[in-house]
Amino acid sequence: MPKARLKLPQELENLLASDWERVLAEATLGAEDTTIARLYILKQMPQIDIAIELNMDRSTVSRRVDRIITRACRVAKKLGI
């Protein structure tokens, strides 16, 4: 399976998986968005594959990823990660 081409902001590029889990736990994203974040960021699954797995449009996944990344930046900054 091909890997996603992640485009993360500089402040999130070097987070470890354990840091991401902490950020996702604190971000209160909701079940679907947390699943999207784990698949896209941690497993580096392409957005089209996530969309197929979750039965939604790729554009919906893309919009949600943008929102997830924005929220993750705020939470990581707040946590001092």
Backbone torsions as a table, in degrees:
resi	resn	phi	psi	omega
1	MET	NA	134.5	178.4
2	PRO	-69.5	154.3	178.7
3	LYS	-93.6	152.6	177.5
4	ALA	-70.2	147.6	172.9
5	ARG	-90.7	89.2	-176.2
6	LEU	-69.3	134.5	174.7
7	LYS	-122.9	85.4	-177.9
8	LEU	-99.1	148.5	173.4
9	PRO	-60.8	154.4	-176.3
10	GLN	-53.9	-38.5	-177.3
11	GLU	-69.6	-13.3	179.9
12	LEU	-109.2	-7.6	-173.9
13	GLU	-59.4	-36.3	-172.4
14	ASN	-103.0	15.7	178.6
15	LEU	-70.2	138.9	174.6
16	LEU	-79.8	164.6	178.7
17	ALA	-57.5	-39.5	179.2
18	SER	-65.7	-35.4	175.5
19	ASP	-64.9	-42.9	178.6
20	TRP	-61.9	-42.0	179.2
21	GLU	-60.9	-40.8	178.2
22	ARG	-65.4	-45.0	178.9
23	VAL	-61.5	-45.7	-178.8
24	LEU	-65.0	-36.2	178.4
25	ALA	-66.1	-38.2	-178.3
26	GLU	-82.3	-19.4	-173.6
27	ALA	-77.1	-15.6	-177.6
28	THR	44.3	62.2	-176.6
29	LEU	-83.4	-22.9	-171.6
30	GLY	100.3	161.4	-172.9
31	ALA	-63.1	-49.4	-177.6
32	GLU	-64.9	-45.0	-179.1
33	ASP	-66.9	-35.2	176.1
34	THR	-65.1	-41.1	176.8
35	THR	-62.4	-45.8	177.7
36	ILE	-58.5	-45.8	-179.4
37	ALA	-61.2	-45.2	-179.2
38	ARG	-64.5	-43.0	-179.2
39	LEU	-68.4	-43.0	-175.4
40	TYR	-77.4	-46.7	-173.4
41	ILE	-87.1	-49.3	-175.1
42	LEU	-81.6	-41.6	-179.4
43	LYS	-94.9	-7.1	179.4
44	GLN	53.1	43.5	177.9
45	MET	-82.9	136.2	177.8
46	PRO	-61.6	149.6	-177.4
47	GLN	-58.8	-37.0	-179.8
48	ILE	-63.8	-37.8	178.5
49	ASP	-69.7	-36.5	176.0
50	ILE	-64.0	-44.1	180.0
51	ALA	-59.6	-43.5	178.9
52	ILE	-63.9	-45.6	-178.1
53	GLU	-63.2	-37.2	-177.1
54	LEU	-97.8	5.3	177.5
55	ASN	57.1	54.7	176.3
56	MET	-143.7	169.5	178.4
57	ASP	-72.7	149.8	177.0
58	ARG	-62.4	-34.8	179.0
59	SER	-65.0	-32.9	176.3
60	THR	-66.7	-43.7	177.5
61	VAL	-61.1	-43.4	-179.6
62	SER	-60.2	-46.1	178.2
63	ARG	-62.0	-42.1	-179.9
64	ARG	-67.2	-38.6	177.8
65	VAL	-60.3	-44.1	178.1
66	ASP	-57.4	-45.9	-179.9
67	ARG	-66.5	-39.4	178.8
68	ILE	-63.2	-44.8	-178.9
69	ILE	-63.6	-43.0	178.4
70	THR	-60.1	-46.9	179.4
71	ARG	-64.3	-41.3	180.0
72	ALA	-62.5	-38.4	177.8
73	CYS	-60.6	-46.9	-180.0
74	ARG	-62.9	-43.6	-178.1
75	VAL	-68.2	-43.9	179.3
76	ALA	-61.1	-40.1	178.8
77	LYS	-64.7	-44.0	179.5
78	LYS	-63.0	-37.0	-179.4
79	LEU	-80.8	-11.5	-179.1
80	GLY	74.9	28.1	-179.5
81	ILE	-89.1	NA	NA
